[in-house]
Amino acid sequence: MTKPEEKEGHGLKDSVSGLGQKIIGKIETIGGVLTGDPITQAEGEYNVEVGDVREDLEDEIEAERE
């Protein structure tokens, strides 16, 4: 049995993860507003912030690799 090749960078997957988190957060925020659920709204806002931080960290990591 052969081992699968290990890749150094994940490329597109890494750059999409922060964006995906922000999109999910926006949807949760809107859903929380529409349903009147402050917990869902707050969770959405949290996910948007986490998405921003992830994108910043991904950019920094990419800059260090170059």
LUMTI-632208 format. One record per residue (C-alpha): residue number from 1; x, y, z. Coordinates in steps of 0.05 Angstrom, whole numbers, plus 5000, padded with zeros to 4 digits. Layout:
<rs>
resi NUM; x X; y Y; z Z
...
</rs>
This chain:
<rs>
resi 1; x 5000; y 5000; z 5000
resi 2; x 5027; y 5069; z 4982
resi 3; x 5022; y 5131; z 5024
resi 4; x 4984; y 5190; z 4996
resi 5; x 5027; y 5248; z 4976
resi 6; x 5031; y 5304; z 5027
resi 7; x 5023; y 5374; z 5000
resi 8; x 5058; y 5433; z 5031
resi 9; x 5005; y 5486; z 5019
resi 10; x 4931; y 5481; z 5012
resi 11; x 4927; y 5540; z 4965
resi 12; x 4855; y 5556; z 4946
resi 13; x 4826; y 5518; z 5005
resi 14; x 4862; y 5563; z 5054
resi 15; x 4841; y 5627; z 5020
resi 16; x 4769; y 5605; z 5015
resi 17; x 4762; y 5584; z 5088
resi 18; x 4762; y 5655; z 5115
resi 19; x 4714; y 5678; z 5061
resi 20; x 4668; y 5619; z 5073
resi 21; x 4666; y 5634; z 5147
resi 22; x 4648; y 5707; z 5132
resi 23; x 4592; y 5686; z 5085
resi 24; x 4563; y 5638; z 5136
resi 25; x 4567; y 5692; z 5188
resi 26; x 4530; y 5742; z 5145
resi 27; x 4475; y 5690; z 5132
resi 28; x 4469; y 5675; z 5206
resi 29; x 4466; y 5749; z 5222
resi 30; x 4410; y 5761; z 5172
resi 31; x 4374; y 5699; z 5197
resi 32; x 4379; y 5723; z 5268
resi 33; x 4351; y 5791; z 5249
resi 34; x 4293; y 5761; z 5209
resi 35; x 4274; y 5712; z 5264
resi 36; x 4286; y 5760; z 5321
resi 37; x 4337; y 5713; z 5353
resi 38; x 4393; y 5754; z 5384
resi 39; x 4436; y 5693; z 5397
resi 40; x 4437; y 5673; z 5324
resi 41; x 4451; y 5745; z 5304
resi 42; x 4509; y 5749; z 5353
resi 43; x 4537; y 5683; z 5329
resi 44; x 4535; y 5708; z 5258
resi 45; x 4572; y 5772; z 5277
resi 46; x 4624; y 5729; z 5313
resi 47; x 4634; y 5686; z 5251
resi 48; x 4644; y 5748; z 5208
resi 49; x 4698; y 5772; z 5255
resi 50; x 4731; y 5704; z 5257
resi 51; x 4730; y 5703; z 5181
resi 52; x 4766; y 5770; z 5179
resi 53; x 4819; y 5745; z 5227
resi 54; x 4828; y 5681; z 5187
resi 55; x 4838; y 5720; z 5123
resi 56; x 4889; y 5765; z 5156
resi 57; x 4928; y 5705; z 5184
resi 58; x 4926; y 5670; z 5117
resi 59; x 4954; y 5732; z 5083
resi 60; x 5009; y 5737; z 5134
resi 61; x 5028; y 5664; z 5127
resi 62; x 5028; y 5670; z 5052
resi 63; x 5073; y 5731; z 5056
resi 64; x 5122; y 5694; z 5101
resi 65; x 5127; y 5636; z 5052
resi 66; x 5149; y 5682; z 4996
</rs>
